[in-house]
Amino acid sequence: MKERTRVKFNKLQQAMQHVYGVQSTRHAFAVTEPLETRLNSAIQDSSQFLQRITMLPVTDRKGQSLKLGIYSPLAKRTDVSTRDRQTTPMSPPDGIEYECKLTEFDISFTYDLLDAWARYDNFMDMYMQQVYRRIALDRILVGWHGESVAAESDPKTKLNLEDINKGWLHLLKTHKAEHYLTESSPGTGKITLGSGGSYKNLDCLVYDIYCMIPIAQRSGSEVAIVGEKLIANDMGKALAAYAQRPTEKKDIAILDKAYGGLTSITVPGFFDTGVVVTDTENLSLYFQEGRTRRQMADYPKRNRVEDFISSNDAYMIENIEGIAAIAADNLEFMDSEPIKKESTRGAE
């Protein structure tokens, strides 16, 4: 590390010590309120999709849904001459129980990289923006693909972070399997789409998924989250309309075409052949208060700086009745092979 870089790095550590109220950043410390909330808010602000879902701090490691909401109709009439009036709970009586699990977000950067960045006065702000963005993308990826909580995760085989936590679709499959379409014809194990399939087009498929949600459980703000390969198959080169969007600033594409009568969007980390219909605020990410940890220290044995960040996270579907989806891996196109994303983007 160059002397100029060393001076800036020392000032950075002193600034972090002041902000976090600790004597040293070289040892792990708890990120306390309100900085913990600010840290999670910065992560949320780095992703348009996280801004659309519900992110809440929770006190307990385990518990029931905490978001305020009335998910059942209130209107009724009681013959009070025979029985008392009964109240409607503000959250579903059979709500899913959450459990926050430790998640590590650890980064290292070499002295050479630090020397290159040190010429910028705001180099640490630039660094943290990248960290926030990557944590946001990882949290979304786990939300879609998470299936289990491994004692030690395996990034070499679980490329989509399937073993970090139990995500939204896992919760749906586990707690409301009838809202998770796995086959369009009994015994086939396939959802067929196209002129020779059970669903002639994507509109029919999305509308059928939407119809799984009972009328009384619809918020009126449902959207169809649709995989890009499905859109490419349906619209061909129409993907080019948003293929060049600046992904570092915007991660949601609102499609010009509505599917199944619903506003349709694409989001990060989602299955290429997936469909989910819900109000995005129905998807929640909880983080446990007082459990965010941080440590940044020089590690000269490897000529690098290491930054350790961890939090206790949990995924929740607030109203399990208000969401429906398909098993993306089971979808099969019955027409010609859909246009690949690579060729679509290259056509521009």
C-alpha positions as CSV (number, residue, x, y, z in Angstrom):
1,M,0.0,0.0,0.0
2,K,1.4,3.4,-1.0
3,E,2.0,6.0,1.7
4,R,-0.7,8.3,0.2
5,T,-3.1,5.4,0.3
6,R,-2.1,4.5,3.8
7,V,-2.9,8.0,5.1
8,K,-6.3,7.9,3.4
9,F,-7.1,4.4,4.7
10,N,-6.1,5.4,8.3
11,K,-8.4,8.5,8.0
12,L,-11.2,6.2,6.7
13,Q,-10.8,3.9,9.7
14,Q,-10.9,6.9,12.1
15,A,-14.0,8.2,10.4
16,M,-15.7,4.8,10.7
17,Q,-14.7,4.6,14.4
18,H,-16.3,8.0,15.0
19,V,-19.5,7.2,13.0
20,Y,-20.0,3.7,14.6
21,G,-18.8,4.8,18.1
22,V,-16.2,2.2,18.4
23,Q,-12.5,2.3,19.4
24,S,-11.3,0.3,16.4
25,T,-12.7,-1.2,13.2
26,R,-10.0,-3.9,13.3
27,H,-12.2,-6.0,15.5
28,A,-15.8,-7.1,14.8
29,F,-18.4,-4.7,16.3
30,A,-22.1,-4.5,16.3
31,V,-23.7,-1.9,14.1
32,T,-26.3,-0.3,16.4
33,E,-29.3,1.9,15.8
34,P,-29.8,4.2,14.0
35,L,-26.8,3.2,11.8
36,E,-28.1,-0.3,11.3
37,T,-31.3,1.1,9.8
38,R,-29.3,3.5,7.7
39,L,-27.1,0.7,6.4
40,N,-30.1,-1.4,5.4
41,S,-31.8,1.6,3.9
42,A,-28.8,2.3,1.8
43,I,-28.9,-1.3,0.6
44,Q,-32.6,-1.0,-0.2
45,D,-32.1,2.3,-2.0
46,S,-29.5,0.7,-4.3
47,S,-32.3,-1.5,-5.8
48,Q,-35.6,-0.4,-7.3
49,F,-37.0,-3.9,-6.6
50,L,-36.1,-3.8,-2.9
51,Q,-37.8,-0.4,-2.7
52,R,-41.0,-2.1,-4.0
53,I,-41.0,-4.9,-1.5
54,T,-41.3,-4.7,2.3
55,M,-38.1,-4.5,4.4
56,L,-38.6,-4.4,8.2
57,P,-36.4,-4.6,11.3
58,V,-37.5,-7.3,13.7
59,T,-36.6,-7.7,17.4
60,D,-36.9,-11.5,17.8
61,R,-35.0,-14.1,15.8
62,K,-38.3,-16.1,15.3
63,G,-41.8,-14.9,15.0
64,Q,-44.9,-14.3,13.0
65,S,-45.6,-11.7,10.2
66,L,-45.1,-8.2,11.5
67,K,-46.4,-6.0,8.7
68,L,-49.7,-4.3,9.4
69,G,-52.3,-5.5,7.1
70,I,-55.9,-6.7,7.0
71,Y,-55.9,-9.7,4.6
72,S,-59.5,-10.9,5.0
73,P,-62.8,-9.1,4.4
74,L,-64.1,-7.2,7.4
75,A,-67.8,-6.7,6.4
76,K,-70.2,-9.0,8.2
77,R,-73.2,-9.1,10.4
78,T,-73.7,-10.8,13.8
79,D,-76.9,-11.8,15.5
80,V,-75.8,-10.6,19.0
81,S,-78.8,-12.1,20.6
82,T,-77.2,-15.5,20.2
83,R,-73.4,-14.8,20.2
84,D,-70.8,-12.1,20.5
85,R,-69.3,-10.2,17.6
86,Q,-65.9,-11.6,16.5
87,T,-63.0,-9.4,15.4
88,T,-60.9,-10.0,12.3
89,P,-57.1,-10.3,13.0
90,M,-54.9,-7.8,11.2
91,S,-52.6,-10.6,10.0
92,P,-53.5,-14.0,8.7
93,P,-54.2,-16.4,11.6
94,D,-52.2,-19.1,9.8
95,G,-49.3,-16.8,9.0
96,I,-45.9,-18.2,8.2
97,E,-43.3,-18.2,11.0
98,Y,-40.0,-16.5,10.1
99,E,-36.6,-17.3,11.4
100,C,-33.6,-15.0,10.9
101,K,-30.5,-16.6,9.7
102,L,-26.9,-15.3,9.7
103,T,-25.8,-14.2,6.3
104,E,-22.2,-13.1,5.6
105,F,-21.3,-10.5,3.0
106,D,-17.5,-10.4,3.1
107,I,-15.3,-8.5,0.7
108,S,-11.5,-8.0,0.2
109,F,-9.6,-5.7,-2.1
110,T,-5.9,-5.7,-2.9
111,Y,-3.4,-2.9,-2.1
112,D,-3.0,-2.4,-5.9
113,L,-6.8,-1.8,-6.2
114,L,-6.8,0.5,-3.2
115,D,-3.8,2.5,-4.5
116,A,-5.7,3.0,-7.8
117,W,-8.8,4.2,-6.0
118,A,-7.0,6.4,-3.6
119,R,-6.6,9.2,-6.1
120,Y,-10.4,9.9,-5.7
121,D,-11.4,11.7,-2.6
122,N,-14.7,9.8,-2.5
123,F,-13.2,6.4,-3.2
124,M,-14.8,4.9,-0.1
125,D,-18.2,6.1,-1.1
126,M,-17.6,4.6,-4.5
127,Y,-16.7,1.3,-2.9
128,M,-19.7,1.2,-0.5
129,Q,-22.1,1.9,-3.4
130,Q,-20.8,-1.2,-5.1
131,V,-21.1,-3.2,-1.8
132,Y,-24.7,-2.0,-1.2
133,R,-25.6,-2.9,-4.8
134,R,-24.1,-6.4,-4.5
135,I,-25.7,-7.1,-1.2
136,A,-29.1,-6.0,-2.6
137,L,-28.7,-8.3,-5.6
138,D,-27.7,-11.2,-3.4
139,R,-30.7,-10.7,-1.1
140,I,-33.0,-10.7,-4.2
141,L,-31.3,-13.8,-5.6
142,V,-31.9,-15.7,-2.3
143,G,-35.5,-14.5,-2.3
144,W,-36.1,-16.2,-5.6
145,H,-33.8,-19.2,-5.4
146,G,-33.3,-20.0,-1.7
147,E,-34.2,-23.5,-0.8
148,S,-32.3,-24.3,2.4
149,V,-30.0,-23.0,5.2
150,A,-26.7,-24.8,5.1
151,A,-24.3,-24.8,8.0
152,E,-21.7,-23.9,5.4
153,S,-22.8,-22.7,2.0
154,D,-21.3,-23.9,-1.2
155,P,-20.9,-21.2,-3.9
156,K,-19.3,-23.6,-6.4
157,T,-22.4,-25.8,-6.7
158,K,-25.1,-23.4,-5.5
159,L,-24.6,-20.7,-8.0
160,N,-27.8,-18.9,-7.3
161,L,-27.4,-19.0,-3.5
162,E,-29.9,-21.8,-3.0
163,D,-28.4,-22.8,0.3
164,I,-28.3,-19.4,2.0
165,N,-31.9,-19.1,3.2
166,K,-35.4,-20.1,2.4
167,G,-36.8,-17.6,-0.1
168,W,-40.2,-16.6,-1.2
169,L,-40.9,-19.4,-3.7
170,H,-39.7,-22.0,-1.2
171,L,-42.2,-20.6,1.3
172,L,-45.0,-20.7,-1.3
173,K,-44.2,-24.3,-2.3
174,T,-44.1,-25.3,1.3
175,H,-47.1,-23.5,2.7
176,K,-49.4,-23.0,-0.2
177,A,-48.6,-25.7,-2.8
178,E,-52.0,-25.3,-4.6
179,H,-50.8,-21.8,-5.6
180,Y,-47.7,-23.2,-7.2
181,L,-48.3,-24.6,-10.6
182,T,-46.0,-27.6,-11.5
183,E,-47.8,-29.1,-14.5
184,S,-50.5,-28.0,-16.9
185,S,-51.7,-31.6,-17.6
186,P,-51.9,-34.2,-14.8
187,G,-49.1,-36.6,-14.8
188,T,-46.9,-34.8,-17.3
189,G,-44.7,-32.8,-14.9
190,K,-44.6,-30.1,-17.5
191,I,-46.2,-26.7,-18.1
192,T,-46.5,-26.5,-21.9
193,L,-46.7,-23.2,-23.7
194,G,-47.3,-22.5,-27.4
195,S,-49.7,-23.5,-30.1
196,G,-49.3,-27.2,-29.2
197,G,-49.4,-26.7,-25.5
198,S,-51.9,-26.4,-22.7
199,Y,-51.4,-22.6,-22.8
200,K,-51.5,-21.1,-26.2
201,N,-49.8,-17.9,-25.2
202,L,-48.2,-16.1,-22.3
203,D,-51.4,-14.1,-21.7
204,C,-53.3,-17.2,-20.9
205,L,-50.7,-18.6,-18.6
206,V,-50.4,-15.4,-16.6
207,Y,-54.1,-14.9,-16.3
208,D,-54.5,-18.5,-15.1
209,I,-51.9,-17.9,-12.4
210,Y,-53.6,-14.7,-11.4
211,C,-56.9,-16.6,-11.0
212,M,-55.3,-18.8,-8.4
213,I,-55.5,-15.8,-6.0
214,P,-59.0,-15.6,-4.5
215,I,-60.9,-12.5,-5.4
216,A,-61.2,-11.4,-1.8
217,Q,-57.4,-11.7,-1.3
218,R,-56.4,-9.4,-4.3
219,S,-55.1,-6.0,-3.3
220,G,-55.6,-4.4,-6.7
221,S,-51.9,-3.8,-7.0
222,E,-50.8,-7.2,-8.3
223,V,-48.2,-7.3,-11.0
224,A,-46.9,-10.2,-13.2
225,I,-43.2,-10.8,-12.7
226,V,-42.2,-12.5,-15.9
227,G,-38.9,-14.2,-17.0
228,E,-37.1,-12.7,-19.9
229,K,-37.0,-15.9,-21.9
230,L,-40.8,-16.0,-21.8
231,I,-40.9,-12.4,-23.1
232,A,-38.4,-13.1,-25.8
233,N,-40.4,-16.1,-27.0
234,D,-43.6,-14.0,-27.0
235,M,-42.3,-10.7,-28.4
236,G,-39.1,-11.5,-30.2
237,K,-37.0,-8.5,-30.6
238,A,-39.2,-6.4,-28.3
239,L,-36.7,-7.1,-25.6
240,A,-34.4,-4.7,-27.3
241,A,-36.6,-1.9,-26.0
242,Y,-35.2,-2.3,-22.5
243,A,-32.1,-4.5,-23.1
244,Q,-29.8,-1.5,-23.0
245,R,-31.1,0.0,-19.8
246,P,-28.4,1.1,-17.3
247,T,-28.5,-1.8,-14.9
248,E,-26.5,0.0,-12.3
249,K,-29.3,2.5,-11.9
250,K,-32.4,0.6,-12.7
251,D,-33.2,-3.1,-12.1
252,I,-36.9,-3.2,-12.9
253,A,-38.2,-3.1,-16.4
254,I,-41.9,-2.3,-16.8
255,L,-43.0,-3.9,-20.0
256,D,-45.1,-2.0,-22.6
257,K,-47.2,-5.1,-23.0
258,A,-49.4,-6.3,-20.1
259,Y,-49.8,-10.0,-19.7
260,G,-53.0,-11.5,-18.4
261,G,-54.4,-8.0,-17.9
262,L,-51.7,-7.2,-15.3
263,T,-48.8,-4.7,-15.4
264,S,-45.8,-6.9,-16.2
265,I,-42.2,-6.4,-15.0
266,T,-38.9,-8.1,-15.1
267,V,-36.7,-8.1,-12.0
268,P,-33.1,-9.1,-11.1
269,G,-32.2,-12.7,-10.4
270,F,-35.6,-14.0,-11.5
271,F,-36.0,-17.3,-13.4
272,D,-35.8,-16.9,-17.2
273,T,-39.0,-19.0,-17.6
274,G,-40.7,-18.0,-14.3
275,V,-44.0,-16.3,-13.5
276,V,-45.0,-14.9,-10.2
277,V,-48.2,-12.9,-9.6
278,T,-48.5,-10.8,-6.4
279,D,-48.5,-7.3,-5.0
280,T,-44.7,-6.7,-4.6
281,E,-45.4,-5.3,-1.1
282,N,-46.5,-8.9,-0.2
283,L,-42.9,-10.0,-0.4
284,S,-40.9,-9.1,2.7
285,L,-37.3,-9.2,3.9
286,Y,-36.7,-9.0,7.6
287,F,-33.4,-8.2,9.3
288,Q,-32.9,-8.7,13.1
289,E,-32.2,-5.5,15.1
290,G,-28.8,-5.4,16.8
291,R,-27.4,-8.3,14.8
292,T,-25.6,-6.5,12.0
293,R,-21.8,-6.9,12.4
294,R,-18.9,-5.2,10.7
295,Q,-15.1,-5.3,10.7
296,M,-12.6,-3.7,8.4
297,A,-8.9,-4.3,8.8
298,D,-5.6,-4.4,7.0
299,Y,-4.4,-7.9,6.2
300,P,-0.7,-7.5,5.1
301,K,-0.1,-11.2,4.9
302,R,-2.1,-11.2,1.7
303,N,-1.5,-7.5,0.7
304,R,-5.2,-6.7,1.0
305,V,-7.9,-5.1,3.1
306,E,-10.7,-7.2,4.4
307,D,-14.2,-6.0,5.1
308,F,-16.6,-8.3,7.0
309,I,-20.3,-7.6,7.0
310,S,-23.0,-9.8,8.4
311,S,-26.7,-9.7,9.3
312,N,-29.5,-11.9,10.4
313,D,-32.1,-12.1,7.6
314,A,-35.4,-13.8,7.0
315,Y,-37.8,-13.9,4.1
316,M,-41.6,-13.7,4.5
317,I,-44.7,-13.7,2.4
318,E,-47.1,-11.5,4.3
319,N,-50.3,-13.0,2.8
320,I,-49.8,-16.5,1.5
321,E,-53.2,-16.3,-0.1
322,G,-52.2,-13.3,-2.2
323,I,-49.5,-14.9,-4.4
324,A,-49.3,-17.6,-7.1
325,A,-46.4,-18.8,-9.3
326,I,-45.2,-21.5,-11.6
327,A,-42.4,-24.0,-11.4
328,A,-40.1,-22.3,-13.9
329,D,-37.9,-25.4,-14.5
330,N,-41.1,-27.3,-15.6
331,L,-42.0,-24.9,-18.4
332,E,-41.6,-26.3,-21.9
333,F,-42.1,-24.4,-25.2
334,M,-44.2,-26.2,-27.8
335,D,-43.4,-23.8,-30.6
336,S,-40.0,-23.1,-32.2
337,E,-37.0,-22.5,-29.9
338,P,-37.4,-19.0,-28.3
339,I,-35.0,-16.3,-29.3
340,K,-32.0,-16.3,-26.9
341,K,-31.3,-13.2,-24.9
342,E,-27.8,-13.1,-26.2
343,S,-28.8,-12.8,-29.8
344,T,-31.5,-10.3,-28.9
345,R,-29.1,-8.0,-27.2
346,G,-26.5,-8.5,-29.9
347,A,-29.0,-7.5,-32.6
348,E,-28.7,-3.9,-31.3
